[in-house]
Amino acid sequence: MLKINIIIEEDYILDILNKRWLLKQYKKSKENILNWIYSWNKIWYREPKNEWIIYFRINKQFRAFWRFKDWTLIVFDINNHQN
């Protein structure tokens, strides 16, 4: 299992989360991942797997896409999973 030490967001991610009213849910998901609670925040590899883009669930509709670098998650996109 991955041991994740830090989750870092790109500059524009917090603006996206605020506009879509997802900041509270995102922070809860972020804490769960940092505390090794993966039951709700399932982590998947996006196809094709060779690009190493991984995502986790914020809620039933939105996903946070990230890259893994030196035991740090770098969130670079918030995506509407239902569209």
Order of alpha helices (4+ residues) and beta strands (2+ residues): beta-alpha-alpha-beta-beta-beta-beta
